[in-house]
């Protein structure tokens, strides 16, 4: 029987952790695509609506941002980023909305 040492387990643990972290990021990008977010938004640049990284920057110190943005995803809004109107997205449930907001606020 072969015994694994810390030297053997560290690369395995690092690989699992990286897989988990990037898998979550990919899953949320896929969720954004599936829910129609990427029709008007992009991570890096303004399309119709603001870039997700710009949203993250604007709200980085706002403790109420997550709840406000989750509500905006569901109900829509206008005026926060110019004249563009964000349509309501009633097809996005509360859990997915919260997951999307966490992903958006994590953009750098």
C-alpha positions as CSV (number, residue, x, y, z in Angstrom):
1,X,0.0,0.0,0.0
2,X,1.4,3.4,-1.0
3,X,1.2,6.2,1.6
4,X,0.7,9.7,0.3
5,X,2.7,12.5,1.9
6,X,2.0,16.2,2.2
7,X,4.2,16.6,-0.8
8,X,1.9,14.4,-2.9
9,X,-1.4,15.8,-1.5
10,X,-0.7,19.5,-1.9
11,X,-0.8,19.5,-5.7
12,X,-4.0,17.4,-5.6
13,X,-5.6,19.8,-3.1
14,X,-4.5,22.8,-5.2
15,X,-6.0,21.3,-8.3
16,X,-9.3,20.5,-6.6
17,X,-9.5,24.0,-5.2
18,X,-8.8,25.7,-8.6
19,X,-11.3,23.4,-10.2
20,X,-13.9,24.4,-7.7
21,X,-13.2,28.1,-8.0
22,X,-13.1,28.3,-11.8
23,X,-16.0,25.9,-12.1
24,X,-18.2,28.3,-10.0
25,X,-17.1,31.2,-12.0
26,X,-17.9,29.3,-15.2
27,X,-21.2,28.1,-13.8
28,X,-22.3,31.7,-13.0
29,X,-21.2,33.0,-16.5
30,X,-23.3,30.2,-17.9
31,X,-26.2,31.2,-15.6
32,X,-25.9,34.8,-16.9
33,X,-26.0,33.5,-20.4
34,X,-29.0,31.3,-19.8
35,X,-30.9,34.1,-18.1
36,X,-30.3,36.6,-20.9
37,X,-28.0,38.9,-19.0
38,X,-25.3,38.8,-21.7
39,X,-27.7,40.2,-24.2
40,X,-27.1,43.7,-22.7
41,X,-24.1,43.2,-20.4
42,X,-20.5,42.0,-20.7
43,X,-17.9,41.5,-18.0
44,X,-15.4,43.9,-19.3
45,X,-17.2,46.5,-21.5
46,X,-20.4,48.4,-21.8
47,X,-22.9,46.9,-24.2
48,X,-26.4,48.3,-23.7
49,X,-26.0,48.2,-19.9
50,X,-22.9,48.6,-17.9
51,X,-20.0,46.2,-17.7
52,X,-20.3,43.9,-14.8
53,X,-16.8,45.0,-13.6
54,X,-18.1,48.6,-13.5
55,X,-21.1,47.5,-11.5
56,X,-18.8,45.7,-9.0
57,X,-16.6,48.8,-8.7
58,X,-19.5,51.2,-8.2
59,X,-21.1,49.1,-5.4
60,X,-17.9,47.6,-3.8
61,X,-18.5,49.5,-0.5
62,X,-22.3,49.5,-0.5
63,X,-23.6,47.0,2.1
64,X,-27.1,47.2,0.6
65,X,-26.0,46.7,-3.0
66,X,-26.6,42.9,-3.2
67,X,-30.3,43.3,-2.2
68,X,-30.8,46.3,-4.4
69,X,-29.2,44.6,-7.4
70,X,-31.2,41.4,-6.9
71,X,-34.4,43.4,-6.8
72,X,-33.3,45.3,-10.0
73,X,-32.7,42.0,-11.8
74,X,-36.2,40.9,-11.0
75,X,-38.1,44.2,-11.4
76,X,-35.9,46.1,-13.9
77,X,-34.9,49.7,-13.6
78,X,-33.7,52.9,-15.3
79,X,-31.6,55.9,-14.7
80,X,-28.7,54.4,-12.6
81,X,-26.4,54.1,-15.7
82,X,-27.8,56.7,-18.1
83,X,-30.8,56.5,-20.3
84,X,-30.8,52.7,-20.9
85,X,-33.7,50.8,-19.4
86,X,-33.2,47.4,-17.8
87,X,-36.3,45.3,-18.4
88,X,-37.7,43.2,-15.6
89,X,-36.7,39.5,-15.5
90,X,-39.5,37.7,-13.6
91,X,-38.1,34.4,-15.0
92,X,-35.1,34.7,-12.7
93,X,-35.9,33.1,-9.3
94,X,-34.5,34.5,-6.0
95,X,-31.7,32.0,-5.7
96,X,-30.5,32.6,-9.2
97,X,-30.7,36.3,-8.8
98,X,-28.6,36.2,-5.6
99,X,-26.1,33.9,-7.3
100,X,-25.8,36.3,-10.3
101,X,-25.4,39.3,-8.0
102,X,-22.6,37.6,-6.0
103,X,-20.9,36.7,-9.3
104,X,-21.3,40.3,-10.7
105,X,-20.0,41.9,-7.5
106,X,-17.0,39.6,-7.6
107,X,-15.9,40.9,-11.0
108,X,-12.6,42.8,-11.0
